[in-house]
């Protein structure tokens, strides 16, 4: 039977590349944090595993601005970032978005979700979006953004294909017109819960006939709505 010292020696023989590959399979950030604290070699392997990740989702995890930023700054290959807020989950703020905008991966992101983050306003969104020039899918539903954010998205995200504005009650037809006019690759837009009149959506379809306005078949003057956001 092997002793404790021999087992430790066997673990230490694993190359960093193999450790990093193993850590890439972890989905629990608590496990990653604990692994990082084992020793210097494991800490380096955790960093390398984060650098390889193309997807990160903090939805449902108790993350704040600092902890989220710390991980994203290491994720150089990141393509998809989900910092949505659940009941006990990620609580990102404008300050967090400002810090995230400094990450090397931001300009390569194709998908971002900040769904339900009520501490986010135009200030944070504009800061992040100004560098997310490769963005194709954006979910900012359940936030307090206004047309200011839509103007920034229209100017910075020419490749945008879908956007969720579910419950963004401060968005107006002016912002939507600018968005649809400038984002010519836009295929889908979710406007459930906004205060925009029906005439606006008819005009948007005149600009882009192939645009899918969700939820499908919604009746703005009726109460028979789908009560769940579309991701």
mmCIF file of the C-alpha atoms, coordinates in Angstrom:
data_MODEL
# 
_entry.id   MODEL 
# 
loop_
_atom_site.group_PDB 
_atom_site.id 
_atom_site.type_symbol 
_atom_site.label_atom_id 
_atom_site.label_alt_id 
_atom_site.label_comp_id 
_atom_site.label_asym_id 
_atom_site.label_entity_id 
_atom_site.label_seq_id 
_atom_site.pdbx_PDB_ins_code 
_atom_site.Cartn_x 
_atom_site.Cartn_y 
_atom_site.Cartn_z 
_atom_site.occupancy 
_atom_site.B_iso_or_equiv 
_atom_site.pdbx_formal_charge 
_atom_site.auth_seq_id 
_atom_site.auth_comp_id 
_atom_site.auth_asym_id 
_atom_site.auth_atom_id 
_atom_site.pdbx_PDB_model_num 
ATOM 1   C CA . UNK A 1 1   ? 0.000   0.000  0.000   1.00 0.00 ? 1   UNK A CA 1 
ATOM 2   C CA . UNK A 1 2   ? 1.364   3.395  -0.995  1.00 0.00 ? 2   UNK A CA 1 
ATOM 3   C CA . UNK A 1 3   ? 2.131   5.948  1.649   1.00 0.00 ? 3   UNK A CA 1 
ATOM 4   C CA . UNK A 1 4   ? 0.955   9.517  1.636   1.00 0.00 ? 4   UNK A CA 1 
ATOM 5   C CA . UNK A 1 5   ? 4.327   10.864 0.477   1.00 0.00 ? 5   UNK A CA 1 
ATOM 6   C CA . UNK A 1 6   ? 4.435   8.489  -2.498  1.00 0.00 ? 6   UNK A CA 1 
ATOM 7   C CA . UNK A 1 7   ? 0.891   9.459  -3.550  1.00 0.00 ? 7   UNK A CA 1 
ATOM 8   C CA . UNK A 1 8   ? 1.807   13.102 -3.409  1.00 0.00 ? 8   UNK A CA 1 
ATOM 9   C CA . UNK A 1 9   ? 4.884   12.387 -5.522  1.00 0.00 ? 9   UNK A CA 1 
ATOM 10  C CA . UNK A 1 10  ? 2.742   10.644 -8.169  1.00 0.00 ? 10  UNK A CA 1 
ATOM 11  C CA . UNK A 1 11  ? 0.413   13.631 -8.377  1.00 0.00 ? 11  UNK A CA 1 
ATOM 12  C CA . UNK A 1 12  ? 3.354   15.987 -8.661  1.00 0.00 ? 12  UNK A CA 1 
ATOM 13  C CA . UNK A 1 13  ? 4.583   14.007 -11.665 1.00 0.00 ? 13  UNK A CA 1 
ATOM 14  C CA . UNK A 1 14  ? 1.548   15.034 -13.729 1.00 0.00 ? 14  UNK A CA 1 
ATOM 15  C CA . UNK A 1 15  ? 2.590   17.688 -16.285 1.00 0.00 ? 15  UNK A CA 1 
ATOM 16  C CA . UNK A 1 16  ? 0.895   21.070 -16.117 1.00 0.00 ? 16  UNK A CA 1 
ATOM 17  C CA . UNK A 1 17  ? -0.720  20.532 -19.531 1.00 0.00 ? 17  UNK A CA 1 
ATOM 18  C CA . UNK A 1 18  ? -2.487  17.404 -18.275 1.00 0.00 ? 18  UNK A CA 1 
ATOM 19  C CA . UNK A 1 19  ? -3.578  19.114 -15.072 1.00 0.00 ? 19  UNK A CA 1 
ATOM 20  C CA . UNK A 1 20  ? -4.902  22.048 -17.090 1.00 0.00 ? 20  UNK A CA 1 
ATOM 21  C CA . UNK A 1 21  ? -6.872  19.651 -19.299 1.00 0.00 ? 21  UNK A CA 1 
ATOM 22  C CA . UNK A 1 22  ? -8.412  18.046 -16.211 1.00 0.00 ? 22  UNK A CA 1 
ATOM 23  C CA . UNK A 1 23  ? -9.318  21.428 -14.731 1.00 0.00 ? 23  UNK A CA 1 
ATOM 24  C CA . UNK A 1 24  ? -10.945 22.421 -18.043 1.00 0.00 ? 24  UNK A CA 1 
ATOM 25  C CA . UNK A 1 25  ? -13.556 19.761 -17.317 1.00 0.00 ? 25  UNK A CA 1 
ATOM 26  C CA . UNK A 1 26  ? -14.530 21.378 -14.015 1.00 0.00 ? 26  UNK A CA 1 
ATOM 27  C CA . UNK A 1 27  ? -17.849 23.241 -14.063 1.00 0.00 ? 27  UNK A CA 1 
ATOM 28  C CA . UNK A 1 28  ? -17.862 24.175 -10.390 1.00 0.00 ? 28  UNK A CA 1 
ATOM 29  C CA . UNK A 1 29  ? -15.907 27.369 -9.715  1.00 0.00 ? 29  UNK A CA 1 
ATOM 30  C CA . UNK A 1 30  ? -15.594 26.439 -6.055  1.00 0.00 ? 30  UNK A CA 1 
ATOM 31  C CA . UNK A 1 31  ? -13.681 23.306 -7.086  1.00 0.00 ? 31  UNK A CA 1 
ATOM 32  C CA . UNK A 1 32  ? -11.395 25.386 -9.277  1.00 0.00 ? 32  UNK A CA 1 
ATOM 33  C CA . UNK A 1 33  ? -10.736 27.820 -6.468  1.00 0.00 ? 33  UNK A CA 1 
ATOM 34  C CA . UNK A 1 34  ? -9.891  24.989 -4.078  1.00 0.00 ? 34  UNK A CA 1 
ATOM 35  C CA . UNK A 1 35  ? -7.623  23.346 -6.652  1.00 0.00 ? 35  UNK A CA 1 
ATOM 36  C CA . UNK A 1 36  ? -5.838  26.631 -7.191  1.00 0.00 ? 36  UNK A CA 1 
ATOM 37  C CA . UNK A 1 37  ? -4.952  26.808 -3.511  1.00 0.00 ? 37  UNK A CA 1 
ATOM 38  C CA . UNK A 1 38  ? -3.320  23.340 -3.372  1.00 0.00 ? 38  UNK A CA 1 
ATOM 39  C CA . UNK A 1 39  ? 0.121   24.415 -4.578  1.00 0.00 ? 39  UNK A CA 1 
ATOM 40  C CA . UNK A 1 40  ? 1.887   26.702 -7.023  1.00 0.00 ? 40  UNK A CA 1 
ATOM 41  C CA . UNK A 1 41  ? 1.839   24.104 -9.824  1.00 0.00 ? 41  UNK A CA 1 
ATOM 42  C CA . UNK A 1 42  ? -1.895  23.530 -9.489  1.00 0.00 ? 42  UNK A CA 1 
ATOM 43  C CA . UNK A 1 43  ? -2.505  27.281 -9.388  1.00 0.00 ? 43  UNK A CA 1 
ATOM 44  C CA . UNK A 1 44  ? -0.667  27.632 -12.691 1.00 0.00 ? 44  UNK A CA 1 
ATOM 45  C CA . UNK A 1 45  ? -2.634  24.715 -14.169 1.00 0.00 ? 45  UNK A CA 1 
ATOM 46  C CA . UNK A 1 46  ? -5.930  26.346 -13.158 1.00 0.00 ? 46  UNK A CA 1 
ATOM 47  C CA . UNK A 1 47  ? -4.836  29.564 -14.871 1.00 0.00 ? 47  UNK A CA 1 
ATOM 48  C CA . UNK A 1 48  ? -3.960  27.649 -18.034 1.00 0.00 ? 48  UNK A CA 1 
ATOM 49  C CA . UNK A 1 49  ? -7.301  25.820 -17.962 1.00 0.00 ? 49  UNK A CA 1 
ATOM 50  C CA . UNK A 1 50  ? -9.140  29.156 -17.788 1.00 0.00 ? 50  UNK A CA 1 
ATOM 51  C CA . UNK A 1 51  ? -7.063  30.455 -20.689 1.00 0.00 ? 51  UNK A CA 1 
ATOM 52  C CA . UNK A 1 52  ? -8.376  27.570 -22.821 1.00 0.00 ? 52  UNK A CA 1 
ATOM 53  C CA . UNK A 1 53  ? -12.065 27.951 -21.981 1.00 0.00 ? 53  UNK A CA 1 
ATOM 54  C CA . UNK A 1 54  ? -14.337 29.267 -24.724 1.00 0.00 ? 54  UNK A CA 1 
ATOM 55  C CA . UNK A 1 55  ? -17.459 29.362 -22.545 1.00 0.00 ? 55  UNK A CA 1 
ATOM 56  C CA . UNK A 1 56  ? -17.986 30.659 -19.018 1.00 0.00 ? 56  UNK A CA 1 
ATOM 57  C CA . UNK A 1 57  ? -21.316 30.801 -17.211 1.00 0.00 ? 57  UNK A CA 1 
ATOM 58  C CA . UNK A 1 58  ? -21.633 32.321 -13.756 1.00 0.00 ? 58  UNK A CA 1 
ATOM 59  C CA . UNK A 1 59  ? -25.420 32.081 -13.741 1.00 0.00 ? 59  UNK A CA 1 
ATOM 60  C CA . UNK A 1 60  ? -26.560 30.605 -10.449 1.00 0.00 ? 60  UNK A CA 1 
ATOM 61  C CA . UNK A 1 61  ? -23.191 31.114 -8.742  1.00 0.00 ? 61  UNK A CA 1 
ATOM 62  C CA . UNK A 1 62  ? -22.566 33.604 -5.962  1.00 0.00 ? 62  UNK A CA 1 
ATOM 63  C CA . UNK A 1 63  ? -20.197 35.829 -7.894  1.00 0.00 ? 63  UNK A CA 1 
ATOM 64  C CA . UNK A 1 64  ? -19.519 39.529 -7.489  1.00 0.00 ? 64  UNK A CA 1 
ATOM 65  C CA . UNK A 1 65  ? -17.633 42.096 -9.571  1.00 0.00 ? 65  UNK A CA 1 
ATOM 66  C CA . UNK A 1 66  ? -14.197 41.208 -8.251  1.00 0.00 ? 66  UNK A CA 1 
ATOM 67  C CA . UNK A 1 67  ? -14.442 37.411 -8.422  1.00 0.00 ? 67  UNK A CA 1 
ATOM 68  C CA . UNK A 1 68  ? -16.021 37.486 -11.882 1.00 0.00 ? 68  UNK A CA 1 
ATOM 69  C CA . UNK A 1 69  ? -13.418 39.869 -13.257 1.00 0.00 ? 69  UNK A CA 1 
ATOM 70  C CA . UNK A 1 70  ? -10.567 37.854 -11.781 1.00 0.00 ? 70  UNK A CA 1 
ATOM 71  C CA . UNK A 1 71  ? -11.636 34.757 -13.750 1.00 0.00 ? 71  UNK A CA 1 
ATOM 72  C CA . UNK A 1 72  ? -12.566 36.465 -17.009 1.00 0.00 ? 72  UNK A CA 1 
ATOM 73  C CA . UNK A 1 73  ? -9.225  38.283 -17.156 1.00 0.00 ? 73  UNK A CA 1 
ATOM 74  C CA . UNK A 1 74  ? -7.570  34.851 -17.343 1.00 0.00 ? 74  UNK A CA 1 
ATOM 75  C CA . UNK A 1 75  ? -9.922  33.486 -20.021 1.00 0.00 ? 75  UNK A CA 1 
ATOM 76  C CA . UNK A 1 76  ? -8.031  34.657 -23.107 1.00 0.00 ? 76  UNK A CA 1 
ATOM 77  C CA . UNK A 1 77  ? -9.897  32.332 -25.522 1.00 0.00 ? 77  UNK A CA 1 
ATOM 78  C CA . UNK A 1 78  ? -13.387 33.136 -24.263 1.00 0.00 ? 78  UNK A CA 1 
ATOM 79  C CA . UNK A 1 79  ? -16.179 33.338 -26.856 1.00 0.00 ? 79  UNK A CA 1 
ATOM 80  C CA . UNK A 1 80  ? -19.348 33.093 -24.737 1.00 0.00 ? 80  UNK A CA 1 
ATOM 81  C CA . UNK A 1 81  ? -19.906 34.826 -21.389 1.00 0.00 ? 81  UNK A CA 1 
ATOM 82  C CA . UNK A 1 82  ? -23.004 34.383 -19.231 1.00 0.00 ? 82  UNK A CA 1 
ATOM 83  C CA . UNK A 1 83  ? -23.175 36.623 -16.164 1.00 0.00 ? 83  UNK A CA 1 
ATOM 84  C CA . UNK A 1 84  ? -26.945 36.404 -15.784 1.00 0.00 ? 84  UNK A CA 1 
ATOM 85  C CA . UNK A 1 85  ? -28.380 36.838 -12.346 1.00 0.00 ? 85  UNK A CA 1 
ATOM 86  C CA . UNK A 1 86  ? -30.475 34.108 -10.744 1.00 0.00 ? 86  UNK A CA 1 
ATOM 87  C CA . UNK A 1 87  ? -32.108 34.331 -7.336  1.00 0.00 ? 87  UNK A CA 1 
ATOM 88  C CA . UNK A 1 88  ? -28.874 33.721 -5.420  1.00 0.00 ? 88  UNK A CA 1 
ATOM 89  C CA . UNK A 1 89  ? -26.455 34.041 -8.277  1.00 0.00 ? 89  UNK A CA 1 
ATOM 90  C CA . UNK A 1 90  ? -24.117 36.403 -10.037 1.00 0.00 ? 90  UNK A CA 1 
ATOM 91  C CA . UNK A 1 91  ? -24.537 40.013 -8.945  1.00 0.00 ? 91  UNK A CA 1 
ATOM 92  C CA . UNK A 1 92  ? -22.609 42.060 -11.455 1.00 0.00 ? 92  UNK A CA 1 
ATOM 93  C CA . UNK A 1 93  ? -22.761 45.867 -11.459 1.00 0.00 ? 93  UNK A CA 1 
ATOM 94  C CA . UNK A 1 94  ? -21.688 48.712 -13.749 1.00 0.00 ? 94  UNK A CA 1 
ATOM 95  C CA . UNK A 1 95  ? -18.307 48.678 -12.034 1.00 0.00 ? 95  UNK A CA 1 
ATOM 96  C CA . UNK A 1 96  ? -17.935 44.992 -12.888 1.00 0.00 ? 96  UNK A CA 1 
ATOM 97  C CA . UNK A 1 97  ? -18.739 45.602 -16.561 1.00 0.00 ? 97  UNK A CA 1 
ATOM 98  C CA . UNK A 1 98  ? -16.177 48.399 -16.629 1.00 0.00 ? 98  UNK A CA 1 
ATOM 99  C CA . UNK A 1 99  ? -13.532 46.038 -15.255 1.00 0.00 ? 99  UNK A CA 1 
ATOM 100 C CA . UNK A 1 100 ? -14.557 43.255 -17.654 1.00 0.00 ? 100 UNK A CA 1 
ATOM 101 C CA . UNK A 1 101 ? -14.189 45.621 -20.604 1.00 0.00 ? 101 UNK A CA 1 
ATOM 102 C CA . UNK A 1 102 ? -10.427 45.592 -19.954 1.00 0.00 ? 102 UNK A CA 1 
ATOM 103 C CA . UNK A 1 103 ? -10.144 41.822 -20.513 1.00 0.00 ? 103 UNK A CA 1 
ATOM 104 C CA . UNK A 1 104 ? -8.270  40.678 -23.628 1.00 0.00 ? 104 UNK A CA 1 
ATOM 105 C CA . UNK A 1 105 ? -11.107 38.341 -24.623 1.00 0.00 ? 105 UNK A CA 1 
ATOM 106 C CA . UNK A 1 106 ? -13.817 41.012 -24.828 1.00 0.00 ? 106 UNK A CA 1 
ATOM 107 C CA . UNK A 1 107 ? -13.172 41.956 -28.447 1.00 0.00 ? 107 UNK A CA 1 
ATOM 108 C CA . UNK A 1 108 ? -13.557 38.284 -29.451 1.00 0.00 ? 108 UNK A CA 1 
ATOM 109 C CA . UNK A 1 109 ? -16.786 37.541 -27.594 1.00 0.00 ? 109 UNK A CA 1 
ATOM 110 C CA . UNK A 1 110 ? -19.637 36.331 -29.803 1.00 0.00 ? 110 UNK A CA 1 
ATOM 111 C CA . UNK A 1 111 ? -22.237 35.965 -27.028 1.00 0.00 ? 111 UNK A CA 1 
ATOM 112 C CA . UNK A 1 112 ? -22.920 37.871 -23.797 1.00 0.00 ? 112 UNK A CA 1 
ATOM 113 C CA . UNK A 1 113 ? -25.795 37.576 -21.343 1.00 0.00 ? 113 UNK A CA 1 
ATOM 114 C CA . UNK A 1 114 ? -26.376 39.902 -18.402 1.00 0.00 ? 114 UNK A CA 1 
ATOM 115 C CA . UNK A 1 115 ? -29.989 38.819 -18.010 1.00 0.00 ? 115 UNK A CA 1 
ATOM 116 C CA . UNK A 1 116 ? -31.749 40.111 -14.898 1.00 0.00 ? 116 UNK A CA 1 
ATOM 117 C CA . UNK A 1 117 ? -28.805 42.120 -13.561 1.00 0.00 ? 117 UNK A CA 1 
ATOM 118 C CA . UNK A 1 118 ? -30.769 44.979 -12.042 1.00 0.00 ? 118 UNK A CA 1 
ATOM 119 C CA . UNK A 1 119 ? -27.621 46.820 -10.923 1.00 0.00 ? 119 UNK A CA 1 
ATOM 120 C CA . UNK A 1 120 ? -26.637 47.341 -14.562 1.00 0.00 ? 120 UNK A CA 1 
ATOM 121 C CA . UNK A 1 121 ? -27.404 50.596 -16.367 1.00 0.00 ? 121 UNK A CA 1 
ATOM 122 C CA . UNK A 1 122 ? -26.335 52.317 -19.590 1.00 0.00 ? 122 UNK A CA 1 
ATOM 123 C CA . UNK A 1 123 ? -23.055 53.322 -17.953 1.00 0.00 ? 123 UNK A CA 1 
ATOM 124 C CA . UNK A 1 124 ? -21.838 49.736 -17.635 1.00 0.00 ? 124 UNK A CA 1 
ATOM 125 C CA . UNK A 1 125 ? -23.324 48.423 -20.868 1.00 0.00 ? 125 UNK A CA 1 
ATOM 126 C CA . UNK A 1 126 ? -21.803 51.190 -23.005 1.00 0.00 ? 126 UNK A CA 1 
ATOM 127 C CA . UNK A 1 127 ? -18.405 50.575 -21.410 1.00 0.00 ? 127 UNK A CA 1 
ATOM 128 C CA . UNK A 1 128 ? -18.520 46.848 -22.214 1.00 0.00 ? 128 UNK A CA 1 
ATOM 129 C CA . UNK A 1 129 ? -20.163 47.059 -25.631 1.00 0.00 ? 129 UNK A CA 1 
ATOM 130 C CA . UNK A 1 130 ? -17.695 49.631 -26.936 1.00 0.00 ? 130 UNK A CA 1 
ATOM 131 C CA . UNK A 1 131 ? -15.055 46.847 -27.014 1.00 0.00 ? 131 UNK A CA 1 
ATOM 132 C CA . UNK A 1 132 ? -17.284 43.851 -27.820 1.00 0.00 ? 132 UNK A CA 1 
ATOM 133 C CA . UNK A 1 133 ? -17.131 44.474 -31.545 1.00 0.00 ? 133 UNK A CA 1 
ATOM 134 C CA . UNK A 1 134 ? -17.499 40.795 -32.549 1.00 0.00 ? 134 UNK A CA 1 
ATOM 135 C CA . UNK A 1 135 ? -20.746 40.309 -30.654 1.00 0.00 ? 135 UNK A CA 1 
ATOM 136 C CA . UNK A 1 136 ? -23.459 38.278 -32.385 1.00 0.00 ? 136 UNK A CA 1 
ATOM 137 C CA . UNK A 1 137 ? -25.832 37.464 -29.519 1.00 0.00 ? 137 UNK A CA 1 
ATOM 138 C CA . UNK A 1 138 ? -26.703 39.768 -26.627 1.00 0.00 ? 138 UNK A CA 1 
ATOM 139 C CA . UNK A 1 139 ? -29.145 39.309 -23.755 1.00 0.00 ? 139 UNK A CA 1 
ATOM 140 C CA . UNK A 1 140 ? -29.664 42.458 -21.677 1.00 0.00 ? 140 UNK A CA 1 
ATOM 141 C CA . UNK A 1 141 ? -33.221 41.646 -20.659 1.00 0.00 ? 141 UNK A CA 1 
ATOM 142 C CA . UNK A 1 142 ? -34.357 42.554 -17.165 1.00 0.00 ? 142 UNK A CA 1 
ATOM 143 C CA . UNK A 1 143 ? -31.953 45.475 -16.857 1.00 0.00 ? 143 UNK A CA 1 
ATOM 144 C CA . UNK A 1 144 ? -32.610 49.220 -16.637 1.00 0.00 ? 144 UNK A CA 1 
ATOM 145 C CA . UNK A 1 145 ? -30.968 50.219 -19.894 1.00 0.00 ? 145 UNK A CA 1 
ATOM 146 C CA . UNK A 1 146 ? -32.347 52.973 -22.140 1.00 0.00 ? 146 UNK A CA 1 
ATOM 147 C CA . UNK A 1 147 ? -31.905 53.981 -25.766 1.00 0.00 ? 147 UNK A CA 1 
ATOM 148 C CA . UNK A 1 148 ? -28.368 55.110 -24.891 1.00 0.00 ? 148 UNK A CA 1 
ATOM 149 C CA . UNK A 1 149 ? -27.314 51.454 -24.713 1.00 0.00 ? 149 UNK A CA 1 
ATOM 150 C CA . UNK A 1 150 ? -29.062 50.674 -27.994 1.00 0.00 ? 150 UNK A CA 1 
ATOM 151 C CA . UNK A 1 151 ? -27.222 53.544 -29.707 1.00 0.00 ? 151 UNK A CA 1 
ATOM 152 C CA . UNK A 1 152 ? -23.909 52.150 -28.456 1.00 0.00 ? 152 UNK A CA 1 
ATOM 153 C CA . UNK A 1 153 ? -24.793 48.616 -29.580 1.00 0.00 ? 153 UNK A CA 1 
ATOM 154 C CA . UNK A 1 154 ? -25.784 49.922 -33.005 1.00 0.00 ? 154 UNK A CA 1 
ATOM 155 C CA . UNK A 1 155 ? -22.429 51.697 -33.373 1.00 0.00 ? 155 UNK A CA 1 
ATOM 156 C CA . UNK A 1 156 ? -20.191 48.954 -31.944 1.00 0.00 ? 156 UNK A CA 1 
ATOM 157 C CA . UNK A 1 157 ? -21.783 45.632 -32.948 1.00 0.00 ? 157 UNK A CA 1 
ATOM 158 C CA . UNK A 1 158 ? -22.193 45.395 -36.745 1.00 0.00 ? 158 UNK A CA 1 
ATOM 159 C CA . UNK A 1 159 ? -22.307 41.573 -36.583 1.00 0.00 ? 159 UNK A CA 1 
ATOM 160 C CA . UNK A 1 160 ? -25.207 41.374 -34.100 1.00 0.00 ? 160 UNK A CA 1 
ATOM 161 C CA . UNK A 1 161 ? -27.717 38.648 -34.987 1.00 0.00 ? 161 UNK A CA 1 
ATOM 162 C CA . UNK A 1 162 ? -29.974 38.499 -31.930 1.00 0.00 ? 162 UNK A CA 1 
ATOM 163 C CA . UNK A 1 163 ? -30.786 40.683 -28.944 1.00 0.00 ? 163 UNK A CA 1 
ATOM 164 C CA . UNK A 1 164 ? -33.056 40.153 -25.943 1.00 0.00 ? 164 UNK A CA 1 
ATOM 165 C CA . UNK A 1 165 ? -34.652 43.288 -24.492 1.00 0.00 ? 165 UNK A CA 1 
ATOM 166 C CA . UNK A 1 166 ? -37.170 41.389 -22.374 1.00 0.00 ? 166 UNK A CA 1 
ATOM 167 C CA . UNK A 1 167 ? -38.627 43.763 -19.779 1.00 0.00 ? 167 UNK A CA 1 
ATOM 168 C CA . UNK A 1 168 ? -36.454 46.749 -20.746 1.00 0.00 ? 168 UNK A CA 1 
ATOM 169 C CA . UNK A 1 169 ? -39.225 49.259 -20.099 1.00 0.00 ? 169 UNK A CA 1 
ATOM 170 C CA . UNK A 1 170 ? -37.102 52.352 -20.727 1.00 0.00 ? 170 UNK A CA 1 
ATOM 171 C CA . UNK A 1 171 ? -36.306 51.426 -24.330 1.00 0.00 ? 171 UNK A CA 1 
ATOM 172 C CA . UNK A 1 172 ? -38.245 53.421 -26.946 1.00 0.00 ? 172 UNK A CA 1 
ATOM 173 C CA . UNK A 1 173 ? -38.974 53.165 -30.641 1.00 0.00 ? 173 UNK A CA 1 
ATOM 174 C CA . UNK A 1 174 ? -36.177 55.667 -31.371 1.00 0.00 ? 174 UNK A CA 1 
ATOM 175 C CA . UNK A 1 175 ? -33.547 53.297 -30.001 1.00 0.00 ? 175 UNK A CA 1 
ATOM 176 C CA . UNK A 1 176 ? -35.036 50.317 -31.853 1.00 0.00 ? 176 UNK A CA 1 
ATOM 177 C CA . UNK A 1 177 ? -35.070 52.168 -35.170 1.00 0.00 ? 177 UNK A CA 1 
ATOM 178 C CA . UNK A 1 178 ? -31.382 53.073 -34.849 1.00 0.00 ? 178 UNK A CA 1 
ATOM 179 C CA . UNK A 1 179 ? -30.528 49.497 -33.831 1.00 0.00 ? 179 UNK A CA 1 
ATOM 180 C CA . UNK A 1 180 ? -32.329 47.826 -36.745 1.00 0.00 ? 180 UNK A CA 1 
ATOM 181 C CA . UNK A 1 181 ? -31.065 50.367 -39.266 1.00 0.00 ? 181 UNK A CA 1 
ATOM 182 C CA . UNK A 1 182 ? -27.411 49.964 -38.296 1.00 0.00 ? 182 UNK A CA 1 
ATOM 183 C CA . UNK A 1 183 ? -27.277 46.278 -37.336 1.00 0.00 ? 183 UNK A CA 1 
ATOM 184 C CA . UNK A 1 184 ? -28.143 44.926 -40.753 1.00 0.00 ? 184 UNK A CA 1 
ATOM 185 C CA . UNK A 1 185 ? -27.362 41.322 -39.784 1.00 0.00 ? 185 UNK A CA 1 
ATOM 186 C CA . UNK A 1 186 ? -29.945 41.384 -36.988 1.00 0.00 ? 186 UNK A CA 1 
ATOM 187 C CA . UNK A 1 187 ? -32.243 38.362 -37.277 1.00 0.00 ? 187 UNK A CA 1 
ATOM 188 C CA . UNK A 1 188 ? -34.145 38.262 -33.978 1.00 0.00 ? 188 UNK A CA 1 
ATOM 189 C CA . UNK A 1 189 ? -35.235 40.725 -31.309 1.00 0.00 ? 189 UNK A CA 1 
ATOM 190 C CA . UNK A 1 190 ? -37.181 39.953 -28.122 1.00 0.00 ? 190 UNK A CA 1 
ATOM 191 C CA . UNK A 1 191 ? -39.243 42.925 -26.971 1.00 0.00 ? 191 UNK A CA 1 
ATOM 192 C CA . UNK A 1 192 ? -41.621 41.320 -24.474 1.00 0.00 ? 192 UNK A CA 1 
ATOM 193 C CA . UNK A 1 193 ? -42.521 43.721 -21.679 1.00 0.00 ? 193 UNK A CA 1 
ATOM 194 C CA . UNK A 1 194 ? -41.319 46.891 -23.398 1.00 0.00 ? 194 UNK A CA 1 
ATOM 195 C CA . UNK A 1 195 ? -43.595 49.910 -23.737 1.00 0.00 ? 195 UNK A CA 1 
ATOM 196 C CA . UNK A 1 196 ? -43.100 50.265 -27.475 1.00 0.00 ? 196 UNK A CA 1 
ATOM 197 C CA . UNK A 1 197 ? -46.324 50.620 -29.528 1.00 0.00 ? 197 UNK A CA 1 
ATOM 198 C CA . UNK A 1 198 ? -47.366 48.127 -32.168 1.00 0.00 ? 198 UNK A CA 1 
ATOM 199 C CA . UNK A 1 199 ? -46.851 50.641 -34.971 1.00 0.00 ? 199 UNK A CA 1 
ATOM 200 C CA . UNK A 1 200 ? -43.137 50.644 -34.204 1.00 0.00 ? 200 UNK A CA 1 
ATOM 201 C CA . UNK A 1 201 ? -42.776 46.930 -34.868 1.00 0.00 ? 201 UNK A CA 1 
ATOM 202 C CA . UNK A 1 202 ? -44.661 47.230 -38.140 1.00 0.00 ? 202 UNK A CA 1 
ATOM 203 C CA . UNK A 1 203 ? -42.188 49.954 -39.138 1.00 0.00 ? 203 UNK A CA 1 
ATOM 204 C CA . UNK A 1 204 ? -39.238 47.797 -38.092 1.00 0.00 ? 204 UNK A CA 1 
ATOM 205 C CA . UNK A 1 205 ? -40.467 45.005 -40.360 1.00 0.00 ? 205 UNK A CA 1 
ATOM 206 C CA . UNK A 1 206 ? -40.670 47.517 -43.199 1.00 0.00 ? 206 UNK A CA 1 
ATOM 207 C CA . UNK A 1 207 ? -36.962 48.200 -42.651 1.00 0.00 ? 207 UNK A CA 1 
ATOM 208 C CA . UNK A 1 208 ? -36.026 44.520 -42.218 1.00 0.00 ? 208 UNK A CA 1 
ATOM 209 C CA . UNK A 1 209 ? -38.789 42.156 -43.464 1.00 0.00 ? 209 UNK A CA 1 
ATOM 210 C CA . UNK A 1 210 ? -36.918 39.026 -42.312 1.00 0.00 ? 210 UNK A CA 1 
ATOM 211 C CA . UNK A 1 211 ? -36.570 40.279 -38.733 1.00 0.00 ? 211 UNK A CA 1 
ATOM 212 C CA . UNK A 1 212 ? -38.119 37.924 -36.162 1.00 0.00 ? 212 UNK A CA 1 
ATOM 213 C CA . UNK A 1 213 ? -39.875 39.915 -33.456 1.00 0.00 ? 213 UNK A CA 1 
ATOM 214 C CA . UNK A 1 214 ? -40.387 37.809 -30.342 1.00 0.00 ? 214 UNK A CA 1 
ATOM 215 C CA . UNK A 1 215 ? -42.389 36.463 -28.681 1.00 0.00 ? 215 UNK A CA 1 
ATOM 216 C CA . UNK A 1 216 ? -44.029 35.214 -31.852 1.00 0.00 ? 216 UNK A CA 1 
ATOM 217 C CA . UNK A 1 217 ? -47.631 36.223 -32.375 1.00 0.00 ? 217 UNK A CA 1 
ATOM 218 C CA . UNK A 1 218 ? -47.667 38.561 -29.379 1.00 0.00 ? 218 UNK A CA 1 
ATOM 219 C CA . UNK A 1 219 ? -50.685 40.815 -29.027 1.00 0.00 ? 219 UNK A CA 1 
ATOM 220 C CA . UNK A 1 220 ? -49.544 44.015 -27.427 1.00 0.00 ? 220 UNK A CA 1 
ATOM 221 C CA . UNK A 1 221 ? -53.038 44.988 -26.357 1.00 0.00 ? 221 UNK A CA 1 
ATOM 222 C CA . UNK A 1 222 ? -53.792 41.572 -24.892 1.00 0.00 ? 222 UNK A CA 1 
ATOM 223 C CA . UNK A 1 223 ? -52.654 39.940 -21.674 1.00 0.00 ? 223 UNK A CA 1 
ATOM 224 C CA . UNK A 1 224 ? -52.008 36.522 -23.195 1.00 0.00 ? 224 UNK A CA 1 
ATOM 225 C CA . UNK A 1 225 ? -48.242 36.693 -23.201 1.00 0.00 ? 225 UNK A CA 1 
ATOM 226 C CA . UNK A 1 226 ? -45.574 34.090 -22.774 1.00 0.00 ? 226 UNK A CA 1 
ATOM 227 C CA . UNK A 1 227 ? -44.331 34.888 -19.277 1.00 0.00 ? 227 UNK A CA 1 
ATOM 228 C CA . UNK A 1 228 ? -40.813 33.505 -19.704 1.00 0.00 ? 228 UNK A CA 1 
ATOM 229 C CA . UNK A 1 229 ? -37.808 35.211 -21.318 1.00 0.00 ? 229 UNK A CA 1 
ATOM 230 C CA . UNK A 1 230 ? -36.380 33.806 -24.527 1.00 0.00 ? 230 UNK A CA 1 
ATOM 231 C CA . UNK A 1 231 ? -32.629 33.168 -24.424 1.00 0.00 ? 231 UNK A CA 1 
# 
